[in-house]
Amino acid sequence: MRQVRAVWTLGLAAVLALALLTAVGCGEEDGGGGGLEITDAFARAGVDPSALYFTVRNTGDEDDALTAVSAKVAGKATLHETVSDGDSITMQGVDRIEVPANGEAVLEPGGYHVMLMELEQPLEEGATITAVLKFEKAGPIEIEASVRSYVESDDGMDGDMGDEMEDADDDADGGAQ
């Protein structure tokens, strides 16, 4: 009787272990990401530094946060937000961008965005770049972003953003690669 019970226990343990491995494997095949979906990713062409925009949708039940970004095309990538103070618009670095449970964070012109600085070469319209987004809980997620032309009306700023972006670079070393 003890042998039957031991065999049955070992068999049950094997089935449970296999089920656990299968569940873990399925999560990895789905791309992981902890319930995060990245959509509408694009970067600006023809400006240096450039900016990266996208939407992060959190389909999970836990809050998460974007804490850093890296991109092969840029020597430095930092998280920023555009702040309007009356007649002036400035950019400031941020350490994190919150992504609420069952909600989203939108990185867009005139709001939160990723600054791509120290570009290896100018980003050309129609190209695709790769970036790695680092989340507090979900970990790293690699994305591809199309490169689009800069349009002034995107954020209300004039086409000469270099000085403004350099000031923002001085303010932000949090959220760097």
Secondary structure, DSSP 8 states (H G I E B T S, - for coil): -HHHHHHHHHHHHHHHHHHHHHHHHHHHHTT-GGGEEEEEEEEEES-SSEEEEEEEEE-SSS-EEEEEEEETTEEEEEEEEEEEETTEEEEEE-S-EEE-TT-EEEE-TTSEEEEEEEESS---TT-EEEEEEEETTTEEEEEEEEEEE--GGGTS--S--HHHHHHHHHH--TT--
